[in-house]
Amino acid sequence: MPTAEERWFTEFAAHSDNTLWLQEPPGTMAYLSPTFEAMFGMPAGKGFDRDQWAALVHPDDLGIALSALPRSEQGEVVQIDYRIIRPSDGAVRWIRDKGFPLFGSDGKVQAIAGIARDITEEKSALEALAQSEERARLLLAELQHRVRNTLGVVRSIARRTAERSRDVREFSTHLDGRLAAFARVQALVTRAPDAGVSLREIAQDELLAHGAQEGRSLVLEGPDVLLDPRTAERISLAVHELSANAVKHGVLGARAGELEVRWSLSGEAESRVLGFSWKETKLGRTLRKPRRTGFGTELLTRTLAYELKAKSAMHFGKNGFSYTLFVPLPYVDEGERKSEEPRP
């Protein structure tokens, strides 16, 4: 008849969420608590031994699992994490097993006992936390990179505007417009950093900022095109310069004339090319090429060629003005992009 202590232990083991085990030499399990079957996915019949337990262990973790038992037999307390493949449902479960020696009155190890706990959910939570922390780290690094790049672009815009301005008033007016255009595209970029920036939205926002809306005299036409942030920033500045020039000299500042803004995509995958066209017509007067090369002209004809490996053409004619731009997408690999000095 079991003693009170034995009954208490049996009840304790039955109510524990962990598997309690006792192994006596030469490797036969003398005791396995009732939770073993649910945790390990097989019944704990008589004669359950070390080899049967080892057959449950995931092959990649078998080495560390088998090495733990001899250490406990030598008198060491050992805790290991290993995976099992549960026969009942084929599920892979993480087990945290702590084994410790039980000594006899002679001071020698008489048996090994242990406590096994299913830590699969804990492992999953820790893995999710690690992934979240890694993503946060990458986002912070990306934010730092974007802040540095943004400040570099703003500094470059200010410097080049100053170089091309004839007086403080002209500098202030042009700088304000260019920074406002840059701010608008930043709002589009930060709204969905991983989704890309819509070329249509860039064009619509810039034209709207200059008092122009789609209608009979303004056509915006092209497929849905999403640009990476850097390309979006440069093209936004280009559309701003074209719009500002149209307000000062062309369609947007006149009562007559029509404006067509069209774009298209050609090629596939790594060889895609964006074609962009700005065409002002029916002005009723001749537009002549400016004598002085300002910030806008340099951006449209030189900077975009350098920054985006683009090709462009500008034409001043009897009844209007046209500008075409061809941009390879993608235009540069990530390593090159991060090593370049930001330029507008």
Sequence and secondary structure as in RCSB ss.txt:
>XXXX:A:sequence
MPTAEERWFTEFAAHSDNTLWLQEPPGTMAYLSPTFEAMFGMPAGKGFDRDQWAALVHPDDLGIALSALPRSEQG
EVVQIDYRIIRPSDGAVRWIRDKGFPLFGSDGKVQAIAGIARDITEEKSALEALAQSEERARLLLAELQHRVRNT
LGVVRSIARRTAERSRDVREFSTHLDGRLAAFARVQALVTRAPDAGVSLREIAQDELLAHGAQEGRSLVLEGPDV
LLDPRTAERISLAVHELSANAVKHGVLGARAGELEVRWSLSGEAESRVLGFSWKETKLGRTLRKPRRTGFGTELL
TRTLAYELKAKSAMHFGKNGFSYTLFVPLPYVDEGERKSEEPRP
>XXXX:A:secstr
   HHHHHHHHHHHH SSEEEEEETTTEEEEE THHHHHHSS   TT BHHHHHHHB GGGHHHHHHHHHHHHTT
  EEEEEEEE TTT  EEEEEEEEEEEE TTSSEEEEEEEEEE HHHHHHHHHHHHHHHHHHHHHHHHHHHHHHH
HHHHHHHHHHHHHH SSHHHHHHHHHHHHHHHHHHHHHHHHSTTT EEHHHHHHHHHHHTT  SBTTEEEE    
EE HHHHHHHHHHHHHHHHHHHHTSGGGSSS EEEEEEEEES GGGEEEEEEEEEE  SS     SS  HHHHII
IIIHHHHH  EEEEEE SS EEEEEEEEES S HHHHHHS    
